[in-house]
Amino acid sequence: MHALIRKSTAHVRANSHFIHITTSTATSIKQTGLYGYHHLKTPKGFQRFVDDAIERSEELVNYIAGMPSSPEIIRAMDEISDTVCSVIDSAELCRHTHPDREFVDEASKASLRVNEFLHYLNTNHSIYKAVIKAEKDSNSLTHEAQRAARFLRMDLEKGGIHLCSEKLDRANELSIDIIQLCREYNENIITDPGHVDIFPASKIPKKLHHLVSPIYRNLPGASKGSRGSRDNIKEKGFRLATESSTLQGFLQCVPDAGVRKVAYVQGNSVPHANLEVLDKLIATRHEFAQLMGYKSYSEFALHSTMAASPEVVTSFLLEMSKVVRPKADQEFEAIQDFKRENSGDPHGELEPWDEAYFTWLMKSATYKLDSSVIASYFPLRQCIEGLKVMVESLFGVTFHGVPLAPGESWHPDVMKIVLHHPTEGDLGYLYLDLKSRKGKHPICAHFAIRGGRRVSETEYQLPVVALVCNFFGSSLAPVRLNHSEVETLFHEFGHALHSLLSRTEYQHFSGTRVVLDFAETPSNLFESYAWDYRVLKTFAKHCSTGDIIPKELVESMVGAKKMFAATELQRQIFYALVDQTLFGEQPTTGRDTIAIVADLKRQHTSWTHVDGTHWHTRFSHLTNYGAGYYSYLYAKCFATSIWQRMCQGDPLSLDTGSALRTKFLQHGGAKDPADILNDLVGGGIVRSCNGGITPDITSLCKEMELLKC
């Protein structure tokens, strides 16, 4: 439990003296290290990076122990957090993206060392007493400092500092176990994606050959000693690695139901090792929560969120499940009817491995969509141009590349961007690492490298973040995005803007360092920008002709998106219920997670569970967002309300952007999220519920045309 560290994004696990970057240093041609940190010129530099962070933090701990003034206590605490975060955040980015194995290994060691040091910080009673003193001395603190004191105290108590020494020692052991189990779980997903071998090769359409690898097998009866040609004794087939994103694209395009079934079953039955890892993680988190005085890990994780309790979250999810069920059932029946008509079997049952295939056929038949045609309007370079146009229109800032100093980048594909305001100067820096490559972690995420914070009356530490995606392409062929990838790019850019445009006094609240169920709101809001024709026409141009994307095509894309929106929403509700249930109150005897997931699927979706599968063992959000996956649904509701009330009329208006920046994005976590939301849209966006807060669902129901709404 990183008590002093507030998680910076939904996708990334949880800033050394601060390093103040100005335009002159950013564009310098002098040798530097990764991300501009001079220590990181070599892999072994991570060791010195950790040493310096620990040394500086210990100096600050000694200073705090002397009980300076309350404002100085909070300022010093924030520098400790900033110092430690600089190592953790840099190490996490390096572990996920660096092509040099030695860098990755040293980053992993650095991360473990800093986590060990955090246990010292989290158990330091001098720090705890100083924070309590500052919290009580509220008259001498600004509103943000008061909030920082309260959150620092709560975060320290989340680490168990208020416990007796015996319980605190056990809490520290459990914290380390949780970190290691989460890492093992996620590594298993990467190293064991599963695979299926498909024969003959003719079962795989040519357009999917880029997803598979050719393999050969002996034909029945062929002699092992045969000297004939290989074609006479071998049969060609294909091997499909059933990694999640590859599997989805495969299932969408394969007409052979038998092939779809084996691929679906295999892809949803790995990694098997994670069944045991998850059981251990659930048990360890539960013991930790009970040690802290909570009935469940869910109760522990949610007590400081907007929702405040598992009961509020469950009530919200059950309400959403009930509202969406009629339309989701209608969609299921429509897909089943289409399958029966298409297959000529009037009694054919709709199976889970049919969904991607038949929904795509139905969308294509209704809207005449061709994925390759759509992708031709979204070359990656043009999509980056679209982000530039959007921020210039909304916020009046320029968005342009700056040179990378030698040693600053981790791969030739990486770009560095500066956001610059004509009167305020540079606002922050953004690294873009968007193309897939061998050895790169297959995620799309926003990484905070350094949070913004006030250093002095005249200096502000500018935020530095990285946006990492895995878009397929090569040096020989320009990268073209399908529209779901465009949506992903805008989603992650929403996180980046939250970090880059925040102007908090303390890095503890910088950008996405907010309460769990508020973090995804900006990213969900900016997804809407990826669907609006007024936005798309500014950058979506044909890769060959330069023609602007036709309005009719965008309308068809939007129509196709809405066709099975209730089914997708139902799936997200199901995921959130799985997350809540697994980390909720535990029975005295062990539980079968497969049976729990199967039960919830039967209760809350229109689809059947396939015996033998355990989809949840590759659901990484169970580690990153344990008991918090519902926050995506909170964000969807909040973002839809903001879009409809503020942005839909004129999404690229400078007035709209000014309101988004000054009333929302610039505050990061420094203000209560309910106050931010109400101030932004004028009220009616949140509801009080049993001591917690839930979103108003009216706008989402209106957008999705849900029944009984």
N, C-alpha and C positions, 0 to 999 in steps of 0.2 A: 504494500500500500504506500504509494508515494505521497505522504501527507503534505509535503511542501510543494508538490508539483501538481498543478491543475492541468488536466488533459487538454491538449490543444486542438484535436479534431476527433471526429467520430471514427475515422479510419486508421488513425495512427496512435500507437501507445505513447502514453506519455511515452538566466541563460547562463576561474577565469574572470577575470575582469571583463567588463563589457568592452566591446569593440565598436567604436563609433565610426560608421561608414559614411563618408561624404562622397560627392560626385568625383572629386579628385582621386580619392583612394580607390573607388570602384573602377575607374578607368585607367588606373596606373598599369604600366607594363612590367612593374617589378614583380619578381617571383613571390608568390604567396602560397598558402596551403588551401586545402579543400574549404569551400564556402567562405574564403577570405580569412580563415583562422591560420595564423602563421605557424602554429604548432603542427598542423596537419599536412606538412610537405611530404612526409613519409608515413607509412603505416605505424611505425613505432612512435610517431608523434602523438598518437592517442594516449600513450602512457603519460607523457609530460602534460598533456591536456588535462587528464584526470588529476595528476599531482598538483598542478597549479590551482585547479578548481577546489580541491580539498584544502589546500593551504589557505587560499583566500577565504573560504567558507569558515574555517576554524578561527581566523582572525576576526571575522564578523561575529561569530558566536561569542568569543571572548569580550568583544565590545558590547554586545547585547547583555551579557551577564552582568555588566557594570550598571545596568538599569539607567540608560540615558533617557532623554525625554521620549514621550510616546510617539511623536512623529518620527524621531530618529530610529526608534525600535522598528516601526513598520518599514521605514526606508531600508534599513539594514536587512531585515527579513526578506524584503523583495530582492535585494541584491544577491542574497544567498540563493533564492529560488532561480534568479536569472543566471547565476554562475553555474549551478548544477544543471539547469535545463540546457545550457549551451552544449554540454557534453552529451546528455541523454538524447537530445533532438538530433544533433549531428551524427551520433552513433547509429540511431535508428535509420536515418536517411541513408547513411553509408551502407548499413547492412542490407538494405533493400535494393540498392541501385548500383553499387560499385562493381565494376567488372574484375577488379583485382582481388583475388581470394585473400591475400595477406591483409589488405585494407579491411575486408569484411570480418576476418577473424579478430583483428585488433580492435575493431569497433565493437564486436561482441564482448570481448574482454573488458573494454572500457565501460560498457553498459552495466555489466555485472558488478564491476568495482564500485561504480557510482551508486548502484542500488544498495550495495552493502553499506556505503557511507551514509546513505539516506536513513538507514536504521539507526545510526548514531545520532543524526539530527532529530529524527522523530522521537527519540527517547531521551532527549536532552531537556531536563527539567528547568534549566536556566532559561532556555528559549520559551518554554511553556509559561513560566511565571511572568516573563516579560510581556508576552502576548496578552495574557490575562490582564496585566496592569494597563496595557495600552487600550484594551477593549473597554475597561471600566472608566478610563480617562477620556471619555468621548468628547468632552468640551474642547479639548485642545486639538482634535482631529477634524480634517475635512470629511465630508460625507463619504467620499471614496475610501479614505483611510479608515474610517469607522467600519465600513463594509469589509475592507481588507483584514482588519483585526479580527472581526467576527469569523470570517472564513478561514483565516489562519488557525484560530483556536479550534474550530470544528474539524479542519483537515488534520491537525495534530492529534485530536482525539480519535479520528478515524484510524490512526495508526496505533492507538492503544496507550498513549502516554499517560492517561489517567488511571491505568490499571496498576495493580500491585506488581512487584518485580517478577514474580513467578509467572503470572498471566502475560505480562508484557514480553517476557522471553519467548513464551509459546506463540504469541501473536507474531513476533518477528520471524520465528521459524516457519509459521504458516504463510506469511507474506512471501518469503523466499520460495516456498513450495509452489504457491500460486503463480508466481512469475515463471518458474521453470515449467510448470504444467501447461501454461498458456503458450509458451514458446514451443514446447514439444508438440502440442496439438496443431499449431499452425505449420510447423515444419513437416509434420506428417502429411498435411494436405498438399504441400508442394512436392514432396518426394514420392508420394504414392497416389498419383492421379488415377491409377487403374488403366486397363486397356482391353480392347476386344479385337480379335482377329476375324476378319470377314472374308469368306470365300463363296463363290468366285468373285473376281474383281469387278465383273459386270454389275454387281449389286450396288456399287457406289457410283453415283452420277459423276461425270467428268468435272463438273463445277465444284465438287467437294474434294478433288484430289489434293488440293493444297493443305487439307486438314489431316491427311492420312499418309502413311508410309507404306511402300510396296513390300510385300513379303511373299515367300514361295513355300510350297509344301509338296511332298511326294504324292503323286496320284496313287490311288489304291492299285496294288498289283505291280507297281513299277519295281524293277529289280535294282537293288542297291548298287550292284556292280555294272549297271548299264552304262555303255559308252555313247549312247545316242545324244542328240542335242538336248539342251535343257528344256526347250519347249515341249519335247516328247515325254518327259518324265516329271516335270514340275507344273504345278498349278499356281497361277498368280492370284494373290489376294491383297488385302490392305489391313494394316493395323491402325486402329484409332486410339489415341490416348484420350481417356475420358475426363480430362480436366474440364471444369464447369463451363467456361465460356465456349470452349471448342465443342463440347457436347451439345450445348443449346443450339449452336449454328448447324450442327450435324443433324439433330432431330428435326429441325425445321425443314430440311430439304431432302430427306431420304424417303422415297415412296414405298420401300419394302418394309411392311409392318414387323416382320420377324427381325430384321436388322435393327429397327428402331427399338424393339423390345430388349434385345440383348445389350445394346448400348446403354439404354436407360437403366436397366437393372444393375449393370456393372458400375456405371457412373455414380449410382446412388447407393453403392455398397462398399465404398472405400472412403477413407482408409479404415480398415477394420480395427487397427490398433487404437483408433481414437475412441472406440467404445469404452475401453478400460481407462484411457486418459481422462475422458469426460466424467466418468464415474468418480475418479479420484479428485478432479477439479470441483465437482459439485460437493463432495464430502468435505474437502478442505475449505472451500468458501463458507460452507455451512458452519463448520466448527469455528472458523474465524468470526463469523457474524455472532454466534452465540457467546463467544468469549467477550464480544463487545456489548453484550446485553440485548441483542435483537433475536427475534424468533426465527428469522431466515436471512439469507444473503440478500434477497430482494428487498426486505425491509431495511437492512443496513444500507444498501446502495441507493435507495430512493428517499431516505428521510430528509435530505437536504436539497431535493429537486423541486420543481414546480408541482409535480404530482404529489409528493410528500409521503405516499404509502402505496404498497402493493394493492390495497383494496381500491384505491382511486384509479389506478392503472387498469386493474381487471374490470372494474365497472365501465370504464371508457371503452375497453376492447370488446366487451360483451355487447355494449350498445352499438358499436360499429359493426360487429358481426351480424347482429339482428337486422340492422338497417340495410346492409349490402346483400344479405342472403337471397331475397326474392329476385333481384336482377342477376345475381351470379348464377342462380339456378336456371333462369331463362337463357343465359348465355351458354351454359352447359348443354341444355336441350337443343339449342340451335347448332352447336358443334356436332352433337351426336346425330342429329337429323342429316347434317351435311355429310358426315362420314357414311352413314347408311346409304344415302343417295349416291355418293361417289364410289362406294365399294360394291354397290349392287346387292348388299346384304341387309334386308329390312329389319333384321333383329340383331345386327352387330352392336356390341357394347363399346362404349368409348373408354379407352384406357389412358392412363397418365402419359404413356409414351406417344400417344396420338396428338396431344394438345398442341405442341409447337408446330407440327406438320399441318394439321387441318386448320388451325387459326390463321396460319400464313396463307394457305390456299384460299380461305374465305376472304381475307383482306385483299389478296391479289385479284381475286375474281370480282370483288365489289368495286375496288378502286383502281384496278389496272396498274398496280405498282410493280416496279422492277427495281430490286435493290441496287443493281449495278448502275442504273440510270440515276437513282437518288444519290449514290456515292459520287457520281461524276460532278455533282455540284458542290461537293464538300472536300476539296483538297485541303490537307492539313494547314498549309500556308495561308489559305484564304480564311480558314476558321480562326486562326490566330489574329488575322486582320479584323475579323468580326468582333473579337474581344476588345481590340483596340478601338474600333468605332464605338462600341457600346460604352466604354468607360469615358471616352471623350465627350459623347453626347450626354451621358448622365451626370458626370461629375466634373466636367471641364478640365480633365487632366490628360496629359499626353502619356503615351504608352509606347516606348521605343526601346530597341536593343542597345546594350552597352557592351564594350569589349570585356572579355574575360581575361583576367590576369593569368600568366603561366602558373599552373598548379591549382587554380581555383576550381576548375571543372573536373568532373569524374568521367566524362565521355564526350567525344566530338559532337554528338547530337545535341548536347545541352546548350540552351540559349539563356542569356541573362537579360531581364527586362527591368527598367526603372519606371515607376509612376511619378510623374512630375506635375506639380501644380504651378500655374504662372505666377502666383503671388506667394504661395506657401513654400515653394521649393520642392525638393525630392520628398516623396511620401513613403517610399519603401522599395524593396527589391524582390524580384520574383525570378527563380530559376524554372525553366521549362524543360522537362525530360519526358518526352511524349511518345517516343517510338519503342516498340518491343525489341528485345535483343536476347541472345542466349545468356542465361545466368541471371537475368533481371527478374526480380520478384514480380509475379503477374498480378499486380494490383493497380488500381487507380486511386490516388490519395493525395491529400494536401499535407505537407510536412512543414511545421513551424521550425525554422532553424534558429530564429531569435525573435523574441517578442518586443514590441515597442514599450518604452517607459521613459518617464521624465528623469533625466540625470541631474540637471541643474535648471536654474531659471532660464538659461539661454541654450541649453543642449537637450535634444530629444534623441534617444536611441531609436533609430529607424528599424522597423520590422523587416525581416528577411525570411522568405518562405520558398518552398519548392512545390511545384505541381507535377506529379508523376503519373503518367498513364502508360498504356501498353498497346498503342495503335500499330497494326501490322503494316510493314512496308519495307523497302530496301533502297539502297543508293541508286539502283537502276530504275525503279518505278516509284513515282511520287506517292506518298501516303494519301489515300482517300478514305474518308470516314463514312460509315453508315450512320443513319441519323441517331440511332441509340448511342453511338460513340460521341456524336456532337452534343447530345444531351448530357452525357457523362462529363465532357469537357467543361460545359457551362456549369454543371453542378460543382465540380471541384474548384472552378474559378470563383464561384460564389463563396466558398470557404476562404480562398486566397484574398478576396476583396475584404472579407470580414477582418482578416489579420492586417492587411495593408492599410486600410482606412481607419482602423481604430486609433484613438489618441487617448489612451488611458495613462494615468499617472504611474501605475504599477504594471509591470509585465505579468504579474499574477492574474490580471484581468485582460490581458492583451488579446484582441481578436476573438478567436474561437475558444479561449479559456473561459467558458461560460458553464452554467449548469447543464447537466446532461441532456435534458429534454428541450433545450433551446438551441443547441449547437447546430442542428441541421436546417434551421429555418432559412438562413441566407442561401444555402446551396439549393434547397428546394425552390425558393423564389426564382433563382436565376435559371433553373430548368425551364421555366415558362418562357423565358426570353428565347430559348432555342426552338420554340414552336411558333413564335409570332412572325407572320409574314413581313411586317414592317421592320423587324429586326433582320430576318434572314435575307431580305432583298439587298441589304447593305453589303453583304459579303459572299453570299452563296451564288457563285458564278461557275458556269460550265468549264471544266478543265481544258477543253479543246476550243470551244467557240467563244468563251467569255460571256455568253448570254446569262442574264439574271434568271434565277430559278423561277419557273412559272408559278403564278399564284394558284392556279388550278392544281398543280402538283402538291403544293403545300397543303391546300385544303383536303386533298385526298389523303395525305400523310396524317393530318389531324383526325380525319374521319376514321382511318384505320386504327389509330391510337385509341379512339373512344370505343371501338367495337367490343372489346373484351376488357374494358377498364374495371368493371366490377369484379371479374375473375382475378385480376391482378391485385386489386385492393384486398380482396378476400385472402389471397395468398399472404400478403403482408401482415394482416391481422393474425393469421394462423402462425406465422413465424414469431410474432410478438408474444402470442399466447404460449408457444413452446418455450421461449426464453423465460417468461414469467414463471411457468410451471416448474421447469427444471431447477430454477434457483429459488423457488418458493419454499414453504415449510416442508420438512422432510419427515417421512414416517420412520418409525423405529427400525423397521426392516428395510433392506435395500429395495431400490426401485429399478424396473426395467425401462430404460429410456426409449427403447424401440417401441414398447407397448404404449408408453405415454404419448409419443409423437403420433403413432397410428390412431390412438383414441381421439386426440385433438383434431387430426385431419378429418376423421369421420364426422365429428361434431360440428366443425366450423368451416368445412369446405364442401364443395359439390363433388369432389373427386374421391376415388378410393385409394387406400394405401396398398402398396405392392409388397406382399410378404417377402421377407428376406432382405429388404432394402433398409438402409438407415441413413437417409439423406442428411440428417443433422450432424453427422460426424465430419462433414466438410463445411459446416456453417461457421465461419470464423468469427462472426459477430457474437457468438456465445462466449468468446474470450475477450474481445475488444469492448463489447457492449453488454457484458453480463447483467441481466435483469433490466437492461436499458434499451432494448431494440424498439420498444413502443415509441421511442422518441422520434423515429422517422415518421410515424403516423401523426404525432403531435405537430411536427414540422410541416407535414403536408397540409394539415388543416390551417395552421397559422399562415403559411405561404400563400395558400389559395385565397384566404381573406385579404391579405395584403395586395396580392395581384389584382383581385377584382375591385377593391376599393380605391387603390392608388395608382396602379400601373397600367391597367388594361386600356384606359382611355387614350393614353399617350406614353407608351413604355420607354421612349427615348428622350422624354422631356427633361430639361435641366432642372425644372422645378421638382419633378419626381425624384431625380437623383439627389438633389439637395436635401429633400426630406428624408430619403433613405439613409443618407450619410450622417446628417446631423442628429436625427432622432433615433437612429437604429445602429448603424454599423460602427460609428465612432465610439460608442460606449462599451463595446466588448462585453465583459462580464461585470463592469463597474456599477451597473444599475440593476435593479430588480427587473427580470425579464417581463413580468406582467405589466409593470409601469412602462417599459419601452414599447411594448405592443399596443397598449391602450393609448399612449401618447402619439404613436405613429398613425393609427387608423381612427382614433376618436372613440374608442370603447367598443364593447360588444364582441370582442375577439376571444375573450377567455370567460370561463365559467367557474364559479366556486363549487367545490364538491367534497364534502366530508373532510374539511380541513386542508384540502389540496386544490389544485387548479387543473382544469382540463380545457382543451380548445373548444370553441363553438364550432359545430360541424356543419352549420347551415351553408356556408359558401362552398364547401366540398360537395355536399349533397346537390346543390344547385348545378355545379359544374358537371357532375357525373349523372345528373338526372336520375337520382336514386329514388326508389319508391318510398312512400310514407315520409316525405321530407318537404 
